[in-house]
Amino acid sequence: MSAQDEEEARTTQARSLELLPRVLEGDSAAFDELFALHDPFLRSLARRLLHLPKRHTTLDDVSQTVWIRIVEKKAVYTEEKTFRSWFLAVTANVCIDMRRAAARAEGEGDVDGVGSSSLAPDRRDLETDVHAALASLPGRGREILVLSFFEKLTFVEIAARLGMSKSAVARDFDEAKKLIGPRLKGWAPKPPE
């Protein structure tokens, strides 16, 4: 990640924190700006988490639900996380909720579920468990794992984006993997007999 990208990430963080209180007070211009800053990231993340094509209508539903949770103060920002990390968690939680609702709907015969309906039930369960495990992680660890696994960034790029050292990213990555591991233990491949 270049110095320009690092500066852009810091500027976006600062601007987001300036806009959020105004959004919560009902300022529509502030909402429009915050939306423009973060909705593309939201849609990209949701598309990957839900295995959807770029222009799938479900992405509109995810976007709307995330923004409603934020505006209605159902998702509360705490300063212990970066805005992006918190926003990622809100988006991941909405995606988890939608996957669960789709799984319930498929069980009731509704074929209009979220994501690929060709996934085997155990694969859907695994993905739901992975998303739930990610959502349970502390902000930095979750953000580092998502940036590494979903956005395919290197530790150097993650460090630059988050304003951390490469060694701190590696340490937090290892800690997050240790925390997430027990939640996914039942999904480990079985050794051959």
BAVEXFI-824372 format. One record per residue (C-alpha): y negated, x negated, z; residue in three letters. Coordinates in pm, 1 decimal. Layout:
BAVEXFI-824372
    north     east       up   r
        Y        X        Z ALA
...
***
This chain:
BAVEXFI-824372
    north     east       up   r
      0.0      0.0      0.0 MET
   -336.5   -138.6    -98.3 SER
   -637.9   -179.8    125.8 ALA
   -795.7    105.9    -68.9 GLN
   -499.1    334.0     14.7 ASP
   -520.8    234.1    381.9 GLU
   -889.9    317.5    390.2 GLU
   -824.8    649.3    216.1 GLU
   -559.8    740.2    477.4 ALA
   -801.2    659.8    762.5 ARG
  -1079.8    857.3    594.9 THR
   -849.9   1156.3    538.9 THR
   -739.2   1146.2    904.9 GLN
  -1097.4   1134.4   1030.0 ALA
  -1213.3   1408.4    792.6 ARG
   -917.4   1629.9    883.8 SER
  -1001.2   1599.8   1252.6 LEU
  -1363.7   1691.5   1176.1 GLU
  -1259.5   1996.0    972.9 LEU
   -986.3   2139.5   1196.1 LEU
  -1213.7   2275.0   1473.9 PRO
  -1437.9   2435.2   1212.1 ARG
  -1134.4   2592.0   1043.2 VAL
  -1021.8   2734.7   1376.5 LEU
  -1369.5   2886.1   1420.6 GLU
  -1336.0   3064.7   1084.5 GLY
  -1539.1   2833.4    858.9 ASP
  -1403.1   2912.3    510.5 SER
  -1567.7   2609.0    345.9 ALA
  -1398.0   2380.4    600.2 ALA
  -1067.3   2557.1    535.4 PHE
  -1104.0   2509.4    159.9 ASP
  -1165.1   2137.6    206.3 GLU
   -876.1   2092.2    452.6 LEU
   -652.1   2289.1    218.7 PHE
   -748.8   2068.3    -76.9 ALA
   -679.4   1754.7    128.6 LEU
   -332.6   1855.0    250.6 HIS
   -175.4   2135.2     46.8 ASP
    -42.6   1901.9   -226.7 PRO
    139.5   1697.7     42.8 PHE
    268.5   2020.1    202.6 LEU
    410.1   2144.3   -128.1 ARG
    565.1   1808.1   -213.5 SER
    734.3   1784.2    125.9 LEU
    851.8   2147.8    117.7 ALA
    988.0   2103.6   -233.1 ARG
   1201.0   1808.7   -118.6 ARG
   1311.0   1970.2    208.2 LEU
   1410.1   2295.2     36.5 LEU
   1540.4   2136.1   -288.0 HIS
   1310.5   2339.7   -511.0 LEU
   1161.8   2280.6   -854.8 PRO
    790.2   2192.3   -865.5 LYS
    654.8   2538.7   -936.0 ARG
    896.1   2754.8   -735.6 HIS
    734.4   3063.6   -580.3 THR
    887.8   2979.4   -242.7 THR
    640.5   2690.1   -221.3 LEU
    359.8   2946.7   -214.2 ASP
    534.0   3119.4     77.7 ASP
    573.3   2790.7    267.3 VAL
    210.0   2698.7    205.7 SER
     86.3   3038.1    315.7 GLN
    301.0   3037.9    629.8 THR
    191.2   2687.1    733.0 VAL
   -176.8   2765.0    686.1 TRP
   -144.8   3097.2    870.7 ILE
     20.3   2921.7   1165.4 ARG
   -264.4   2674.0   1175.3 ILE
   -545.4   2927.8   1138.3 VAL
   -392.7   3170.7   1387.5 GLU
   -353.7   2877.7   1629.8 LYS
     22.6   2925.0   1652.0 LYS
     56.9   2555.7   1573.3 ALA
   -161.4   2357.7   1812.5 VAL
   -278.0   2006.5   1726.5 TYR
   -256.6   1747.1   2002.6 THR
   -430.6   1413.1   1974.2 GLU
   -112.8   1217.9   2054.4 GLU
    -18.3   1251.2   1685.5 LYS
   -200.1   1177.4   1364.4 THR
   -312.0   1489.6   1182.1 PHE
    -69.1   1411.5    899.3 ARG
    223.9   1373.0   1139.6 SER
    141.1   1703.5   1307.9 TRP
     96.0   1873.1    971.6 PHE
    430.7   1731.9    859.5 LEU
    597.5   1878.1   1169.7 ALA
    444.4   2221.9   1112.3 VAL
    560.2   2213.9    748.9 THR
    911.0   2094.4    840.4 ALA
    941.7   2370.0   1100.8 ASN
    839.7   2636.0    848.7 VAL
   1097.7   2498.2    604.6 CYS
   1366.2   2507.3    876.0 ILE
   1276.2   2867.6    954.3 ASP
   1297.9   2958.4    585.2 MET
   1637.0   2784.9    545.2 ARG
   1771.4   2974.2    845.5 ARG
   1636.9   3304.5    713.8 ALA
   1790.6   3232.8    372.8 ALA
   2125.6   3147.9    532.2 ALA
   2117.3   3474.8    727.4 ARG
   2019.6   3666.2    412.1 ALA
   2305.4   3507.2    215.0 GLU
   2541.6   3615.6    491.0 GLY
   2414.9   3970.3    444.3 GLU
   2462.2   3963.0     67.3 GLY
   2104.6   3880.4    -34.8 ASP
   2122.4   3633.8   -324.8 VAL
   1751.6   3546.1   -328.9 ASP
   1775.6   3265.4    -74.6 GLY
   1563.8   2952.9    -44.5 VAL
   1666.0   2642.8   -235.5 GLY
   1981.1   2588.1   -427.8 SER
   2222.2   2873.7   -377.5 SER
   2496.4   2655.3   -519.6 SER
   2502.7   2440.8   -207.5 LEU
   2823.5   2473.5    -12.7 ALA
   2774.4   2637.0    329.1 PRO
   2852.4   2314.6    513.2 ASP
   2591.9   2130.8    302.0 ARG
   2329.6   2394.9    390.5 ARG
   2425.6   2358.8    756.5 ASP
   2389.7   1981.0    733.5 LEU
   2045.6   2010.7    575.1 GLU
   1935.8   2261.4    837.8 THR
   2059.5   2026.6   1112.1 ASP
   1882.9   1727.3    953.6 VAL
   1554.3   1918.1    932.4 HIS
   1591.1   2043.1   1291.0 ALA
   1670.9   1690.5   1410.9 ALA
   1365.1   1555.5   1229.5 LEU
   1145.7   1826.3   1378.3 ALA
   1268.2   1731.0   1727.5 SER
   1147.8   1370.8   1696.6 LEU
    817.5   1249.4   1839.4 PRO
    537.2   1243.4   1581.5 GLY
    534.7    876.5   1479.6 ARG
    911.9    845.2   1457.7 GLY
    938.9   1162.1   1250.6 ARG
    658.0   1053.7   1022.3 GLU
    811.3    707.2    971.6 ILE
   1155.4    849.8    888.2 LEU
   1009.9   1103.3    644.4 VAL
    792.5    841.7    475.8 LEU
   1090.3    607.9    450.8 SER
   1363.2    849.6    341.9 PHE
   1174.3   1121.2    153.9 PHE
    875.2    934.3     14.9 GLU
   1073.1    610.2    -30.7 LYS
    798.4    391.3    118.6 LEU
    874.9     41.9    246.4 THR
    793.9    -61.3    604.2 PHE
    493.3   -254.6    472.6 VAL
    363.1     56.0    292.4 GLU
    427.2    276.2    596.5 ILE
    250.8     25.6    822.4 ALA
    -52.5     27.1    595.2 ALA
    -60.7    406.3    571.4 ARG
    -29.1    457.7    948.0 LEU
   -243.1    163.1   1056.7 GLY
     46.4    -10.2   1233.6 MET
    211.2   -348.7   1207.5 SER
    531.9   -383.0   1008.0 LYS
    720.7   -478.7   1325.3 SER
    592.7   -167.1   1505.3 ALA
    710.9     47.7   1213.5 VAL
   1054.2   -121.1   1223.7 ALA
   1076.2    -68.8   1601.3 ARG
    973.2    298.7   1579.8 ASP
   1209.1    351.6   1284.5 PHE
   1501.7    213.3   1487.0 ASP
   1407.5    424.3   1791.1 GLU
   1381.0    739.0   1577.5 ALA
   1721.0    669.3   1420.6 LYS
   1871.4    630.0   1768.9 LYS
   1718.1    962.0   1877.3 LEU
   1824.5   1150.8   1567.0 ILE
   2175.9   1003.0   1556.1 GLY
   2333.2   1208.4   1837.0 PRO
   2197.8   1531.4   1685.3 ARG
   2380.7   1452.1   1362.3 LEU
   2693.3   1290.1   1506.7 LYS
   2921.5   1575.8   1397.9 GLY
   2819.0   1513.0   1037.8 TRP
   2934.2   1151.1   1022.4 ALA
   3198.8   1087.2    756.0 PRO
   3551.2   1099.8    887.3 LYS
   3745.8    772.1    856.0 PRO
   4045.5    788.7    620.9 PRO
   4376.2    855.6    792.1 GLU
***
